[in-house]
């Protein structure tokens, strides 16, 4: 049989020379075993090398300081780089150093001083760095056997940065809570079921939240009771919108307005987890807004009323003037003259109506004097008693103090008369009417509430026990031509006139009223300093005189009527159709004109500018302004600016001729034409 060139393990190859590795069978078995051991040793070595690499990687990459020490001697045998960096030691300094030296004193023996907890436990301790700095650490201690000895290890985490974060977090929480509590709006945090989790101080105080209930959660329903009936709808809308929603609710009985805002909160998965709700009290804002709108409305109505009254006064000037001229021509005994008296009386009533319109619009000219309001009321006492009748009890009371204001006594009388008439109409079955005067000092907070500057005021209270007013009526009582009386029983200008007079005197007026409980008007007029002189008594019906008058009036009928009256009184009149014509005419006749009468509002050049141009040519010539609307010559207090004389339209013949005679009599003598 031919031998194969290949051979298997344990067989001796063919040939004459024996292989030294393959002697007998015993040697072959030992060799195989040796090879197996060699492979196993190589595998173990590779495993140990891999384990050592992992250990070194773990050892060097720990995020905590690691100390390995001998349990018996307490000497440190190994540390990682982080331990050396954290404690400030070099590696040779740490090797052989007792682990107890890591403690605060660095000298006391025993692990308790080092802060080593019982094995298997962790705790917080204070350690010391190489430079003596103490710092907080979290310590974990354990043991393991090594070369027949017990080795200990110490894992130390620096808590300095963590404590700083905790302090910052605590401070941020304090700041948030303080801001949350000092915020003036009511804010609540609610869970997904609407239960109240937290409320700031404003919410707790404003809505008187109930005590904590089950689940350590505040009761939610008490927050919105009586204010917002569709709270759940707001939350649903906010969730559907995935954004904030707002709703304003108003309590008419209490006069409160609340604005509700709901902001939904969602978790990271987009699930609804609760809401933040903000409640803002808009009551004061809405009240101020209503006052502003009312003031703007009254200003607009006043502008309209002033314009109507201006045009109407020009018409009345012609009517009254023409009636007076015809009466002079016909004589008092003529029947037609008697009929003209009726016409004149009707025109006077119309003039009174326009004066009320101008007073409401705060464009009626007043002759400001220091007036004692207390004296005005006392002088009207008997008249007011007769006015209201015996079925109403009138009580007039004045506190001690000064009641002097800068104003017009006749207009102040009208205020009291209109308020008393209004109270009388509110008490057809009888009742009580109280008029009370008292000096009042309004501090800044009180003045802001009342809508006037701080200072001293004369407080006037007029209160009745009549039928009162509802909210809608109270909102319109100062509107011109608004009345609750029957047809033909009132003009609707009584209270609007009161409003205009009070505003023109720099004061404010407020009203409080409830149906069936009467009405109270409160007026504050700025206090004056001293009493002025009494107004002069009216002059005769017609004062004649002589002199030359330049009359500038753009309304032709008014110009013609005024010219006729003045000429009948003995004066020579030079007419001008507007301001520019007046200035040009004065240049021609300078030094010969004794008086210039100027309408305030004229085309091309108004009366005031024309007067200034004339005064620049002759500073001593007297100027008399006249108009049915005097906004150009009245400042905010209703006082005529400068040294100009003024005569409101429509003047009576007596008023016109008296004023003309007065001014020409004061002027120096002039050359006649």
C-alpha positions in Angstrom: 0.0 0.0 0.0 1.4 3.4 -1.0 1.6 6.0 1.9 0.0 9.4 1.5 2.2 12.5 1.6 -0.1 14.1 4.2 -0.2 13.1 7.9 -2.5 13.8 10.8 -1.7 15.1 14.3 -0.1 12.4 16.4 1.3 10.5 13.5 4.8 10.3 12.6 5.7 11.4 9.1 7.0 8.9 6.6 10.7 8.8 6.1 13.7 7.4 7.7 14.5 10.4 10.1 12.2 10.6 13.1 10.6 14.0 14.1 11.8 15.0 17.5 8.4 16.5 18.3 6.7 13.2 17.6 8.4 10.6 19.6 6.0 8.4 21.2 2.3 8.8 22.0 2.9 10.3 25.4 5.0 13.1 24.2 2.4 13.9 21.6 -0.3 14.3 24.2 1.8 16.6 26.3 2.6 18.7 23.3 -1.1 19.1 22.5 -1.9 20.1 26.0 0.9 22.6 26.0 -0.5 24.2 22.9 -4.0 24.4 24.4 -2.6 26.1 27.5 -0.7 28.6 25.4 -3.8 29.6 23.5 -5.8 29.9 26.7 -3.1 32.1 28.3 -3.0 34.3 25.3 -6.8 34.7 25.5 -6.6 35.5 29.2 -3.9 38.0 28.6 -6.0 39.7 25.9 -9.0 39.7 28.2 -7.0 41.2 31.1 -5.5 43.8 28.8 -9.0 44.7 27.6 -10.3 44.9 31.2 -7.3 47.1 32.2 -8.1 49.4 29.3 -11.7 49.6 30.3 -10.7 50.2 33.9 -8.3 53.0 32.9 -10.9 54.6 30.7 -13.5 54.4 33.5 -11.0 55.5 36.1 -9.9 58.6 34.1 -13.4 59.5 32.7 -15.3 59.5 36.0 -17.2 62.7 36.6 -16.4 62.4 40.3 -13.2 62.5 42.2 -12.0 58.9 43.0 -9.7 58.0 45.9 -8.6 54.4 46.4 -7.0 53.7 49.8 -5.9 50.9 52.1 -8.7 50.1 54.6 -6.2 49.2 57.3 -3.7 52.1 57.0 -6.1 54.6 55.5 -3.3 55.6 53.0 -4.3 56.7 49.5 -3.0 54.4 46.9 -4.6 55.7 43.7 -6.6 58.7 42.4 -7.9 59.9 39.1 -7.1 63.2 37.4 -10.4 64.9 38.5 -9.5 64.3 42.2 -6.1 65.9 41.7 -7.7 68.9 39.9 -10.5 69.3 42.4 -8.4 69.1 45.5 -5.4 70.9 44.1 -2.8 68.2 44.9 -0.1 66.6 42.7 -0.2 62.9 42.3 3.0 62.2 44.4 1.4 64.4 47.2 -1.7 62.3 47.3 0.0 58.9 47.3 0.5 57.7 50.8 -1.5 60.6 52.3 -4.1 59.5 54.8 -7.5 59.8 53.4 -8.6 61.5 56.6 -6.6 64.6 55.5 -9.4 65.3 53.1 -11.6 66.4 56.0 -11.9 70.0 57.3 -9.1 69.9 59.8 -6.9 67.5 57.9 -5.4 65.9 61.0 -8.0 64.0 63.1 -7.9 60.2 62.6 -10.8 58.1 61.6 -13.2 58.1 58.7 -15.9 59.9 60.7 -13.8 63.0 60.6 -13.2 62.7 56.9 -16.9 62.4 56.3 -16.7 58.8 55.2 -20.2 57.4 55.7 -21.0 53.9 56.7 -20.2 51.5 53.9 -22.8 51.5 51.2 -24.2 54.9 52.1 -23.9 58.3 50.7 -23.9 61.6 52.4 -23.0 65.3 52.2 -19.8 66.5 53.9 -17.4 69.3 53.9 -13.8 68.7 52.5 -10.7 70.8 52.4 -8.6 71.6 49.3 -4.8 71.9 49.4 -5.0 75.7 49.8 -7.3 75.3 52.8 -10.6 76.2 51.0 -13.5 74.3 52.4 -16.2 73.1 49.9 -19.3 70.8 50.1 -19.1 67.3 48.5 -21.4 64.4 48.2 -19.5 61.3 49.3 -20.1 57.6 48.4 -17.9 55.0 50.1 -17.3 51.3 49.4 -14.7 48.5 49.7 -13.4 45.7 47.6 -10.7 42.9 48.2 -7.4 43.2 46.5 -4.3 40.9 47.0 -5.6 39.6 50.2 -6.2 43.1 51.6 -9.3 45.2 51.8 -9.2 48.3 49.7 -11.6 51.2 50.1 -12.7 53.8 47.6 -14.2 57.2 48.0 -16.3 58.9 45.3 -16.6 62.7 45.9 -18.9 65.0 43.9 -18.4 68.7 44.1 -21.6 70.3 45.3 -20.5 73.9 45.1 -21.9 74.4 41.6 -25.0 72.4 42.5 -25.6 74.5 45.6 -25.1 77.7 43.5 -27.7 76.4 41.1 -30.0 75.6 44.0 -29.5 79.1 45.4 -30.2 80.6 42.0 -33.3 78.4 41.6 -34.5 79.3 45.1 -34.0 83.0 44.4 -35.7 82.8 41.0 -38.6 81.1 42.7 -38.7 83.8 45.4 -38.6 86.5 42.7 -41.4 84.7 40.8 -43.5 84.4 43.9 -43.0 88.0 44.8 -43.8 89.2 41.3 -46.8 86.8 41.2 -48.1 88.2 44.5 -47.5 91.9 43.9 -49.0 91.9 40.4 -52.2 94.1 40.7 -54.3 91.8 38.5 -55.8 88.6 39.9 -53.9 85.6 38.6 -54.7 81.9 39.1 -53.2 78.6 38.0 -55.7 75.9 37.4 -55.4 72.2 36.4 -57.1 70.6 33.5 -60.3 70.1 35.5 -60.4 73.7 36.4 -59.5 73.3 40.0 -57.5 76.2 41.5 -53.9 75.2 42.2 -52.6 78.6 43.1 -53.7 82.2 43.4 -51.8 85.4 43.9 -52.5 87.9 46.6 -54.8 90.1 44.4 -57.0 87.1 43.6 -57.1 86.0 47.2 -58.0 89.4 48.5 -60.3 90.6 45.7 -62.4 87.5 45.4 -62.1 86.3 49.0 -61.1 82.8 48.1 -62.2 80.0 50.4 -59.9 77.9 52.5 -57.9 75.0 51.1 -60.1 72.0 50.5 -59.6 68.3 49.6 -56.4 67.5 47.7 -54.8 70.6 49.1 -56.4 72.6 46.3 -58.3 75.9 46.6 -61.9 76.0 45.6 -62.2 77.4 42.1 -65.9 78.2 41.8 -65.9 81.1 44.3 -63.5 83.0 42.0 -65.9 83.5 39.2 -69.3 83.3 40.9 -71.4 86.3 40.0 -69.0 87.6 37.4 -68.6 85.2 34.5 -71.2 82.6 33.8 -69.4 81.0 30.8 -66.0 80.3 32.4 -65.8 76.8 31.0 -66.5 78.1 27.5 -63.5 80.4 27.8 -61.3 77.5 28.7 -62.7 75.4 25.8 -62.2 78.3 23.4 -58.6 78.7 24.6 -57.8 75.0 24.2 -59.4 75.0 20.7 -57.5 78.1 19.7 -54.4 76.9 21.5 -53.9 80.5 22.6 -55.3 83.2 24.9 -58.9 84.3 24.8 -60.5 87.3 26.5 -63.9 88.3 27.7 -65.2 91.4 29.5 -68.1 91.0 31.9 -70.0 93.8 33.6 -72.0 93.8 36.8 -74.5 96.6 36.4 -75.7 96.5 40.0 -72.2 97.1 41.4 -70.9 99.1 38.4 -68.0 96.8 38.0 -66.3 95.6 34.8 -63.9 92.6 34.8 -61.8 91.4 31.9 -61.1 87.6 32.0 -58.1 86.2 30.1 -57.5 82.5 29.8 -54.1 81.1 28.6 -54.0 77.3 28.1 -51.0 75.2 29.1 -49.8 72.1 27.3 -47.2 69.5 28.0 -44.4 68.4 25.7 -46.8 66.0 24.0 -49.3 68.8 23.3 -51.8 67.5 25.9 -53.8 70.1 27.8 -52.6 70.2 31.4 -54.2 73.4 32.8 -54.7 77.1 32.4 -53.5 80.4 33.6 -56.3 82.8 34.2 -56.0 86.6 34.6 -58.8 88.8 35.9 -58.3 92.6 35.5 -60.7 95.1 37.1 -61.5 97.6 34.5 -64.1 99.5 36.6 -62.0 102.7 37.1 -60.8 102.6 33.5 -64.3 102.3 32.1 -65.5 105.0 34.5 -62.8 107.4 33.2 -63.5 106.3 29.7 -67.1 107.1 30.1 -66.2 110.5 31.6 -64.0 111.3 28.6 -66.6 110.2 26.1 -69.2 112.3 28.0 -66.9 115.3 28.0 -66.2 114.9 24.3 -69.9 114.6 23.6 -70.7 117.6 25.6 -68.0 119.6 23.9 -69.4 118.6 20.5 -72.9 119.6 21.5 -71.6 122.8 23.0 -69.8 123.7 19.8 -73.0 123.1 17.9 -75.1 125.0 20.4 -72.7 127.9 20.4 -72.8 128.1 16.6 -76.6 128.0 16.6 -76.8 130.6 19.3 -74.4 133.0 17.5 -76.6 133.0 14.3 -79.8 133.2 16.3 -78.5 136.2 18.4 -77.8 138.1 15.2 -81.5 137.6 14.2 -82.7 138.6 17.7 -80.6 141.7 17.6 -82.4 142.9 14.5 -85.9 141.9 15.9 -85.3 143.6 19.3 -83.7 146.7 17.7 -86.4 147.1 15.1 -89.1 146.8 17.7 -87.5 149.4 19.9 -87.1 151.8 17.0 -90.8 151.4 16.0 -91.9 151.9 19.6 -89.9 155.2 19.7 -91.5 156.4 16.5 -95.1 155.3 17.4 -95.2 156.3 21.0 -96.3 154.3 24.0 -100.0 154.9 23.4 -100.2 153.6 19.9 -101.9 150.2 19.7 -99.3 148.9 17.3 -96.6 149.8 19.9 -98.4 147.6 22.4 -98.3 144.7 19.9 -94.6 145.4 19.4 -94.1 145.0 23.1 -95.5 141.4 22.7 -93.0 140.8 19.9 -90.2 142.2 22.0 -91.2 140.0 25.0 -91.1 136.9 22.8 -87.7 137.9 21.4 -86.5 138.4 25.0 -87.6 134.9 25.8 -85.8 133.6 22.8 -82.7 135.6 23.8 -82.9 133.9 27.2 -83.0 130.5 25.5 -79.9 131.3 23.5 -78.1 132.5 26.6 -78.9 129.0 28.1 -77.4 127.4 25.0 -74.3 129.6 25.3 -74.0 128.8 29.0 -74.2 125.1 28.2 -71.5 125.5 25.6 -69.5 127.5 28.0 -69.3 130.4 25.6 -71.6 132.8 27.4 -69.7 135.9 28.5 -69.7 136.4 32.3 -68.6 139.4 34.3 -66.4 137.6 36.9 -66.6 139.0 40.4 -65.8 137.5 43.8 -69.2 136.3 44.9 -70.3 134.8 48.3 -72.3 131.7 47.4 -73.7 131.6 50.9 -75.1 135.1 50.5 -76.6 134.1 47.1 -78.4 131.2 48.6 -79.7 133.2 51.6 -81.0 135.9 49.3 -82.8 133.3 47.3 -84.3 131.6 50.3 -87.7 133.2 50.2 -88.0 132.9 46.4 -87.0 129.2 46.5 -89.7 128.5 49.2 -92.3 130.1 47.0 -91.0 128.2 44.0 -91.3 124.7 45.4 -94.6 125.2 47.2 -95.8 124.1 50.7 -95.9 120.4 50.0 -92.1 120.2 49.9 -89.9 120.9 52.9 -86.8 123.0 52.1 -83.8 122.9 54.4 -80.9 125.3 53.6 -77.7 124.7 55.7 -74.3 126.3 55.6 -71.2 125.0 57.5 -68.7 127.5 58.9 -66.2 128.8 56.5 -65.6 130.9 53.4 -67.8 130.5 50.4 -66.3 133.1 48.0 -65.9 132.1 44.4 -64.9 134.0 41.3 -68.0 134.0 39.1 -71.3 135.6 38.0 -73.9 135.9 40.8 -76.8 135.8 38.3 -75.6 132.6 36.8 -75.0 131.0 40.2 -78.6 132.0 41.1 -79.7 130.2 37.9 -77.8 127.0 39.1 -79.8 126.9 42.3 -83.1 127.7 40.6 -82.7 125.0 38.0 -81.7 122.4 40.5 -84.6 123.3 42.8 -87.1 123.2 39.9 -85.7 119.8 38.9 -86.1 118.5 42.5 -89.6 119.9 42.7 -90.7 118.1 39.5 -89.2 114.8 41.0 -91.5 115.2 44.1 -95.0 115.8 42.9 -96.4 114.2 46.1 -94.1 116.2 48.4 -90.8 115.4 50.1 -87.7 117.0 51.4 -85.1 119.2 49.6 -81.8 119.9 51.2 -79.3 122.5 50.1 -76.0 122.2 52.0 -72.8 124.3 51.6 -69.4 123.5 53.1 -65.8 124.4 52.4 -63.9 121.4 51.0 -60.2 120.7 50.6 -59.6 118.0 47.9 -56.3 116.2 48.3 -54.7 114.8 45.1 -56.4 111.4 45.4 -59.8 112.9 46.1 -59.3 115.4 43.3 -58.5 112.7 40.8 -61.7 110.8 41.7 -63.7 114.0 41.2 -62.0 115.0 38.0 -60.6 118.4 39.2 -57.2 119.8 40.4 -56.4 119.5 44.1 -57.2 122.6 46.2 -59.9 124.4 48.2 -63.4 124.4 46.9 -66.9 125.5 47.9 -68.9 122.2 48.1 -72.6 122.5 47.2 -74.9 119.6 47.8 -78.5 119.6 46.5 -80.4 116.5 47.6 -84.0 115.5 47.2 -86.2 112.5 48.2 -87.9 112.3 44.9 -88.5 109.5 42.4 -84.8 109.2 41.4 -83.4 108.1 38.1 -82.3 104.9 36.4 -78.9 104.4 34.9 -79.9 105.4 31.3 -81.6 108.6 32.4 -78.6 109.5 34.7 -76.3 109.2 31.7 -78.2 111.8 29.7 -79.4 114.3 32.2 -76.9 117.0 31.1 -77.6 116.5 27.4 -79.3 119.6 26.0 -83.0 119.2 25.1 -83.2 115.9 27.0 -86.2 115.8 29.3 -88.3 113.2 31.0 -91.2 115.6 31.4 -94.3 115.5 29.2 -94.7 117.4 26.0 -94.7 121.2 26.5 -93.6 120.9 30.1 -89.8 121.5 29.8 -87.2 122.7 27.3 -84.5 120.1 28.4 -82.0 122.9 29.0 -82.3 123.2 32.8 -79.6 120.8 33.9 -77.5 121.3 30.7 -77.4 125.0 31.7 -76.3 124.0 35.2 -73.6 121.9 33.7 -72.3 124.7 31.5 -72.3 127.3 34.3 -70.4 125.0 36.7 -67.8 124.2 34.0 -67.5 127.9 33.0 -66.8 128.7 36.7 -64.0 126.1 36.7 -65.9 123.6 38.8 -67.2 120.0 38.5 -70.7 118.5 39.1 -71.5 114.9 39.9 -74.8 113.0 40.3 -75.9 110.0 42.3 -79.4 108.6 42.1 -81.4 105.5 42.4 -85.0 104.8 41.5 -87.3 105.5 44.4 -84.5 106.8 46.6 -84.0 110.4 45.4 -81.2 112.3 43.6 -78.2 114.2 44.9 -76.1 116.7 42.9 -72.6 117.6 44.3 -70.9 120.6 42.9 -67.3 121.8 43.6 -66.4 125.4 42.7 -62.9 126.8 43.2 -62.6 129.0 46.3 -61.9 132.7 45.8 -60.1 135.1 48.1 -62.2 138.2 48.8 -65.4 139.8 48.0 -65.7 142.3 45.1 -67.9 145.3 44.7 -71.5 145.1 43.8 -72.5 145.6 40.1 -73.8 149.0 39.2 -77.6 149.5 38.9 -79.1 149.5 35.4 -79.2 152.8 33.5 -82.1 154.5 31.7 -83.9 153.0 28.7 -82.2 155.3 26.2 -79.1 157.4 26.8 -78.5 160.1 24.1 -75.1 161.5 23.3 -72.8 162.8 20.6 -69.8 161.6 18.8 -68.6 159.6 15.9 -68.7 155.8 16.0 -67.0 153.3 13.6 -69.3 150.3 13.4 -67.9 147.0 11.9 -70.5 144.3 11.4 -70.6 141.7 8.6 -74.3 140.9 9.1 -76.2 143.6 7.0 -79.5 143.6 9.0 -77.6 143.8 12.3 -75.4 146.6 10.9 -78.4 148.6 9.7 -80.5 148.2 12.9 -77.6 149.1 15.1 -76.8 152.1 13.0 -80.4 153.3 13.2 -80.4 153.0 17.0 -77.2 154.9 17.5 -78.2 157.6 15.0 -81.5 158.0 16.9 -79.5 158.4 20.1 -77.6 161.3 18.6 -74.4 159.7 17.3 -72.8 159.8 13.8 -72.1 156.3 12.5 -69.5 155.2 9.9 -70.3 151.6 8.9 -67.8 148.9 7.8 -68.6 145.5 6.4 -65.7 143.5 7.9 -62.4 143.9 9.8 -60.3 145.0 6.8 -62.8 147.6 5.9 -62.8 148.9 9.5 -59.0 149.2 9.5 -59.0 151.0 6.2 -61.8 153.3 7.3 -60.1 154.2 10.5 -56.9 155.1 8.7 -58.9 157.7 6.7 -60.7 159.2 9.8 -58.0 158.6 12.4 -58.2 161.2 15.2 -61.9 161.9 14.5 -63.5 158.6 15.7 -64.6 158.5 19.3 -65.5 154.8 19.5 -65.0 151.7 17.5 -67.6 148.9 17.7 -66.4 145.6 16.3 -68.1 142.3 15.8 -65.8 139.5 17.0 -66.3 137.0 14.2 -66.0 138.6 10.7 -64.6 137.4 7.3 -61.2 138.4 6.0 -60.1 139.9 9.4 -61.8 139.1 12.7 -62.7 141.8 15.2 -59.9 141.1 17.6 -57.1 141.5 15.0 -58.9 144.5 13.5 -58.9 146.1 17.0 -55.2 145.4 17.5 -54.5 147.1 14.2 -56.6 150.1 15.1 -55.0 150.3 18.6 -51.5 150.3 16.9 -52.6 153.5 15.1 -54.4 155.1 18.1 -53.7 153.4 21.5 -56.3 155.6 23.2 -59.4 155.0 21.1 -62.0 152.9 23.0 -63.0 149.6 21.5 -66.3 147.8 22.1 -66.6 144.2 21.0 -69.9 142.5 20.4 -70.9 139.0 19.4 -73.3 136.2 20.0 -70.3 133.8 20.2 -67.2 134.9 22.0 -64.8 131.9 21.9 -62.1 134.1 20.4 -62.1 136.5 23.4 -62.7 134.1 26.3 -59.9 132.2 28.0 -60.4 128.9 29.8 -61.9 130.6 32.8 -64.4 132.7 30.7 -62.6 136.0 31.4 -62.3 138.7 28.7 -58.7 138.9 27.6 -56.8 142.2 27.7 -58.5 145.6 28.3 -61.3 145.2 25.8 -64.9 146.0 26.6 -67.6 143.5 25.5 -71.3 143.6 24.9 -73.1 140.3 24.2 -75.7 139.9 21.5 -78.6 140.6 21.5 -78.2 143.8 23.5 -81.2 145.8 24.5 -81.3 149.5 23.4 -80.7 150.5 27.0 -77.6 148.3 27.3 -76.2 149.5 24.0 -76.7 153.2 24.5 -75.5 153.0 28.1 -72.3 151.3 27.1 -71.7 153.6 24.2 -72.2 156.7 26.4 -70.0 155.3 29.1 -67.0 154.6 26.7 -67.3 157.9 24.8 -67.5 159.8 28.1 -64.2 158.2 29.2 -62.4 158.9 26.0 -60.5 162.1 25.3 -62.2 164.8 23.2 -61.9 164.3 19.4 -62.3 166.5 16.4 -65.7 166.2 14.7 -66.1 165.3 11.1 
